[in-house]
Amino acid sequence: MSNDPPLQLKPRLTISVDQVQAILGQISPQASLLNVAELHGGEIGTVLEIVLADSRACVLKAYPASLQWKMEKEVYVLGLLRGVDVAVPRILFADDTQSVIDLNYVLMTKLDGTILGRREADLSDAGLFAIYAEMGAALRRINEVSLDSFGYIGPHGVWTAHPSNRAYMCAQLERKLKEFCNRGGEPALAGRIRKAVAARQHLFDAAVTPSLCHYDFHAGNVLVTPQGAPHLSGIVDFENATSGDPLMDIAKALYYFTAKDAPKREGLLAGYGKIERTDWQETLRLYRMYCTLELWCWMAQIGKQEALADLTRELANAA
């Protein structure tokens, strides 16, 4: 078991009116502050809504001390999406000097809409299918952005470039299996996972072009119109973006769905469109096992030990 302390997320950002005014001065010296409030969302960073006296609104996102580089990553990824037909925030100002507050932060435009997760309970199966079909179509447009190599995206592009998807995924799996054991996972289970992946790793070869993957595409990161039948109005939180196989992005998007979520699953896949890959469903199952391993390591890292038993059972069933 690792003796490392849990990773500290969502810094408690106490910010004064003068500090907010100083930040606003970077983009509009004449801007006058009306209100500041913390927004729901942002698992890693603190997200604040800043409302100006003229009713304009923007968002300030501050990153924890251990993950300051995430600021530059978000700026880089949103830059990749310029010109793509997907509504995402626009960066107004990014500051890593820590001269106004002691954290890196970005100031970005605030998209219209409400979090989809707040509306889902009131939607019919047909309504869920329709909005998830819109999401699937948007995810495909994101995945159509290509990069130069496979790998995790860092502050200025792919951090550790790999020549193929198989090379990237095998390296990731080995790294996560080592972390799994270091954080108290069962070595025997790690061995079973390793063998299960080795038997199916040829499935990784079907992805030949590195694609931009949101890799955290769920109802908490999707904005929709607040009234009537919901329509997609924006996508946020690209902190986990990677350059990889679009099927990995789809697998992560489907990860938390249960049997009762069939309209969501069917809608997302219908909106995404035909997948021109043989064995794509088997490939999704392989990526699901990786997502589970990754989530196990993340929960262990942030100290949520109560989540590990269920994740361990899922890994055991998949291996």
VMD Tcl script that draws the C-alpha trace (Angstrom):
set ca {
  {0.00 0.00 0.00}
  {1.30 3.45 -0.94}
  {2.13 5.79 1.94}
  {1.67 8.87 -0.23}
  {-0.96 11.32 1.12}
  {-4.15 11.65 -0.97}
  {-3.97 14.14 -3.81}
  {-5.58 17.44 -2.85}
  {-8.14 18.68 -5.38}
  {-10.50 21.65 -5.77}
  {-8.48 24.29 -3.90}
  {-10.58 26.39 -1.57}
  {-10.10 29.70 -3.33}
  {-10.83 32.74 -1.19}
  {-10.79 35.71 -3.52}
  {-11.43 39.37 -2.77}
  {-13.31 41.93 -4.82}
  {-10.03 43.76 -5.44}
  {-8.41 40.56 -6.76}
  {-11.31 39.85 -9.10}
  {-11.21 43.47 -10.29}
  {-7.49 43.13 -10.96}
  {-8.12 39.97 -13.01}
  {-10.90 41.64 -14.98}
  {-8.58 44.55 -15.67}
  {-6.46 42.22 -17.79}
  {-9.22 41.98 -20.38}
  {-11.28 45.13 -19.83}
  {-9.94 47.94 -17.62}
  {-13.40 49.51 -17.50}
  {-15.18 46.34 -16.36}
  {-17.13 46.62 -13.12}
  {-17.85 43.59 -10.92}
  {-21.38 42.72 -9.83}
  {-21.08 39.25 -8.27}
  {-18.84 36.19 -7.81}
  {-20.21 32.70 -7.11}
  {-18.80 29.18 -7.20}
  {-20.20 27.01 -9.96}
  {-21.05 23.33 -9.75}
  {-18.57 21.13 -11.57}
  {-14.83 20.98 -11.98}
  {-13.60 17.85 -10.17}
  {-10.02 19.11 -10.17}
  {-10.18 22.91 -10.17}
  {-12.31 25.54 -8.49}
  {-14.73 27.19 -10.93}
  {-16.17 30.64 -10.26}
  {-18.77 32.61 -12.18}
  {-17.97 36.32 -12.43}
  {-20.90 38.58 -13.34}
  {-20.18 42.09 -14.55}
  {-22.31 45.15 -13.93}
  {-23.39 45.15 -17.59}
  {-24.75 41.56 -17.10}
  {-21.95 39.88 -19.04}
  {-20.57 36.78 -17.34}
  {-17.30 34.89 -17.53}
  {-15.74 31.96 -15.71}
  {-12.56 31.83 -13.64}
  {-11.03 28.40 -13.21}
  {-8.18 27.91 -10.71}
  {-6.04 24.78 -10.60}
  {-4.66 23.01 -7.48}
  {-1.00 23.53 -6.61}
  {-0.11 19.94 -7.58}
  {-1.68 20.31 -11.05}
  {-0.78 23.85 -12.11}
  {0.20 22.63 -15.59}
  {-3.46 21.75 -16.24}
  {-4.03 25.45 -16.98}
  {-1.74 25.41 -20.01}
  {-3.24 22.11 -21.15}
  {-6.77 23.51 -21.15}
  {-5.61 26.54 -23.15}
  {-3.89 24.24 -25.65}
  {-6.84 21.87 -26.11}
  {-9.44 24.63 -26.50}
  {-7.13 26.10 -29.13}
  {-7.32 22.84 -31.07}
  {-11.10 23.23 -31.24}
  {-11.11 26.68 -32.83}
  {-13.09 26.41 -36.02}
  {-14.70 23.09 -35.06}
  {-18.50 23.13 -34.99}
  {-18.72 22.49 -31.25}
  {-19.55 25.15 -28.64}
  {-16.67 25.32 -26.15}
  {-15.41 28.13 -23.90}
  {-13.06 30.74 -25.35}
  {-10.01 31.69 -23.31}
  {-9.96 35.38 -22.42}
  {-6.84 35.41 -20.27}
  {-4.49 32.82 -18.75}
  {-2.17 33.66 -15.86}
  {0.60 31.49 -14.43}
  {2.46 34.31 -12.66}
  {0.55 33.83 -9.36}
  {0.81 37.58 -8.89}
  {-2.88 38.16 -8.16}
  {-3.81 34.84 -6.57}
  {-1.37 32.08 -5.60}
  {-2.71 29.61 -8.18}
  {-2.64 29.36 -11.96}
  {-5.98 30.31 -13.47}
  {-7.80 30.99 -16.70}
  {-10.56 33.46 -17.40}
  {-12.90 32.19 -20.11}
  {-16.26 32.93 -21.67}
  {-19.32 31.50 -19.94}
  {-21.45 29.34 -22.20}
  {-25.24 29.61 -22.07}
  {-27.25 26.72 -20.71}
  {-27.59 24.45 -17.73}
  {-25.81 21.21 -16.83}
  {-27.54 18.27 -18.54}
  {-27.36 16.24 -15.34}
  {-29.81 18.64 -13.72}
  {-32.45 18.00 -16.40}
  {-32.12 14.27 -17.00}
  {-34.58 13.16 -14.30}
  {-37.41 15.05 -16.02}
  {-36.75 13.67 -19.52}
  {-38.56 10.80 -21.20}
  {-36.66 7.98 -22.86}
  {-37.25 9.71 -26.19}
  {-35.90 12.97 -24.77}
  {-32.81 11.25 -23.40}
  {-32.20 9.51 -26.73}
  {-32.46 12.83 -28.58}
  {-30.06 14.83 -26.42}
  {-27.53 12.00 -26.25}
  {-27.71 11.74 -30.04}
  {-26.71 15.42 -30.17}
  {-23.87 14.62 -27.79}
  {-22.73 11.69 -29.93}
  {-22.59 13.91 -33.01}
  {-20.55 16.51 -31.10}
  {-18.17 13.85 -29.79}
  {-17.53 12.68 -33.34}
  {-16.62 16.23 -34.39}
  {-14.17 16.44 -31.50}
  {-12.67 13.07 -32.46}
  {-12.19 14.29 -36.04}
  {-9.44 16.64 -34.79}
  {-6.20 14.74 -35.39}
  {-2.81 15.11 -33.73}
  {0.71 14.01 -34.64}
  {1.14 11.11 -32.21}
  {-0.65 8.97 -29.65}
  {-0.28 9.87 -26.00}
  {-1.52 11.92 -23.06}
  {-1.86 15.61 -23.79}
  {0.20 17.93 -21.60}
  {0.67 21.71 -21.51}
  {1.92 22.10 -25.08}
  {0.85 18.96 -26.92}
  {1.34 15.21 -26.53}
  {3.58 14.70 -23.51}
  {5.06 11.26 -24.18}
  {4.58 10.52 -27.84}
  {3.99 6.95 -29.04}
  {4.20 5.80 -32.67}
  {1.03 3.69 -32.49}
  {-2.10 3.23 -30.44}
  {-0.94 -0.24 -29.40}
  {2.35 1.18 -28.10}
  {0.51 3.91 -26.20}
  {-2.13 1.67 -24.65}
  {0.31 -1.08 -23.69}
  {2.55 1.50 -22.01}
  {-0.45 3.01 -20.21}
  {-1.72 -0.36 -19.04}
  {1.67 -1.36 -17.72}
  {2.03 1.95 -15.92}
  {-1.43 1.66 -14.37}
  {-0.87 -1.98 -13.36}
  {2.31 -0.96 -11.55}
  {0.41 1.84 -9.81}
  {-2.42 -0.58 -9.00}
  {0.01 -2.87 -7.16}
  {1.83 0.02 -5.46}
  {-1.46 1.32 -4.09}
  {-2.52 -2.02 -2.64}
  {-4.12 -3.83 -5.56}
  {-3.81 -7.62 -5.73}
  {-0.73 -8.69 -7.74}
  {-2.53 -11.85 -8.87}
  {-5.36 -9.76 -10.32}
  {-2.83 -7.49 -12.02}
  {-1.33 -10.59 -13.64}
  {-4.75 -11.72 -14.91}
  {-5.42 -8.27 -16.38}
  {-2.02 -8.28 -18.07}
  {-2.74 -11.65 -19.70}
  {-6.25 -10.59 -20.76}
  {-4.86 -7.49 -22.46}
  {-2.04 -9.43 -24.14}
  {-4.59 -11.76 -25.71}
  {-6.56 -8.84 -27.18}
  {-3.97 -6.13 -27.77}
  {-4.24 -6.58 -31.55}
  {-7.55 -4.70 -31.26}
  {-5.59 -1.52 -30.55}
  {-4.04 -1.66 -34.04}
  {-7.27 -0.64 -35.78}
  {-6.80 2.97 -34.61}
  {-4.18 4.38 -36.97}
  {-4.78 8.15 -36.66}
  {-4.33 9.88 -33.26}
  {-7.59 11.69 -32.47}
  {-8.47 14.34 -29.92}
  {-10.46 12.62 -27.17}
  {-12.37 14.58 -24.52}
  {-12.15 11.52 -22.25}
  {-14.57 12.83 -19.64}
  {-17.71 13.23 -21.74}
  {-20.72 12.94 -19.42}
  {-23.82 14.82 -18.32}
  {-21.86 16.93 -15.84}
  {-19.65 18.38 -18.57}
  {-22.41 19.08 -21.09}
  {-24.57 22.20 -21.18}
  {-28.08 22.22 -22.64}
  {-30.86 24.74 -23.15}
  {-32.73 25.25 -19.84}
  {-36.32 25.21 -21.13}
  {-38.35 22.87 -23.34}
  {-36.76 19.94 -25.13}
  {-33.05 20.20 -24.30}
  {-30.55 20.94 -27.04}
  {-26.79 20.90 -26.71}
  {-25.40 24.38 -25.99}
  {-21.83 23.66 -24.91}
  {-19.13 21.26 -23.77}
  {-16.68 22.03 -20.95}
  {-13.80 20.54 -18.91}
  {-11.13 19.25 -21.27}
  {-8.71 18.55 -18.39}
  {-8.47 14.83 -19.21}
  {-8.09 15.20 -22.98}
  {-5.83 12.70 -24.71}
  {-4.63 11.89 -28.21}
  {-5.83 8.39 -28.90}
  {-8.45 6.04 -30.28}
  {-11.98 7.51 -30.59}
  {-13.32 4.18 -29.29}
  {-11.56 4.88 -25.99}
  {-13.49 8.18 -25.81}
  {-16.76 6.37 -26.53}
  {-15.98 3.69 -23.94}
  {-15.38 6.35 -21.29}
  {-18.59 8.17 -22.26}
  {-20.56 4.93 -21.86}
  {-18.73 3.86 -18.71}
  {-21.27 4.81 -16.03}
  {-24.38 3.72 -17.95}
  {-26.46 0.91 -16.47}
  {-29.20 -1.20 -18.05}
  {-31.78 1.51 -17.35}
  {-29.66 3.98 -19.31}
  {-30.24 2.20 -22.62}
  {-31.81 5.33 -24.25}
  {-28.64 7.29 -23.44}
  {-26.34 4.59 -24.80}
  {-28.40 4.07 -27.93}
  {-28.75 7.80 -28.51}
  {-25.04 8.51 -28.13}
  {-24.07 5.71 -30.51}
  {-26.75 6.70 -33.04}
  {-25.61 10.32 -33.00}
  {-21.97 9.34 -33.29}
  {-22.74 7.44 -36.47}
  {-21.49 4.25 -38.06}
  {-18.22 2.92 -36.67}
  {-16.21 1.51 -39.55}
  {-14.27 -0.94 -37.43}
  {-14.49 -4.71 -37.14}
  {-14.65 -5.97 -33.55}
  {-15.52 -2.48 -32.32}
  {-17.76 -3.79 -29.54}
  {-15.02 -6.09 -28.28}
  {-12.66 -3.13 -28.44}
  {-15.07 -1.08 -26.30}
  {-15.02 -3.86 -23.69}
  {-11.22 -3.82 -23.67}
  {-11.19 -0.05 -23.17}
  {-13.80 -0.39 -20.43}
  {-11.41 -2.65 -18.51}
  {-8.71 -0.01 -18.89}
  {-11.12 2.72 -17.72}
  {-11.91 0.64 -14.63}
  {-8.23 0.14 -13.84}
  {-7.58 3.85 -14.32}
  {-10.53 4.76 -12.08}
  {-9.32 2.32 -9.40}
  {-5.92 4.05 -9.37}
  {-7.54 7.50 -9.28}
  {-9.81 6.64 -6.35}
  {-6.85 5.22 -4.47}
  {-4.82 8.34 -5.24}
  {-7.44 10.74 -3.87}
  {-8.14 8.56 -0.83}
  {-11.61 7.18 -1.70}
  {-10.92 3.71 -0.38}
  {-14.63 2.90 -0.10}
  {-14.89 2.81 -3.91}
  {-12.14 0.23 -4.45}
  {-14.01 -2.98 -3.58}
  {-16.62 -2.58 -6.34}
  {-13.95 -1.57 -8.86}
  {-11.85 -4.58 -7.90}
  {-14.83 -6.88 -8.51}
  {-15.40 -5.31 -11.92}
  {-11.76 -5.81 -12.84}
  {-11.89 -9.42 -11.70}
  {-14.99 -10.06 -13.84}
  {-13.40 -8.44 -16.90}
  {-9.99 -10.11 -16.70}
}
mol new
graphics top color blue
foreach p $ca { graphics top sphere $p radius 0.5 }
foreach p [lrange $ca 0 end-1] q [lrange $ca 1 end] { graphics top cylinder $p $q radius 0.2 }
display resetview
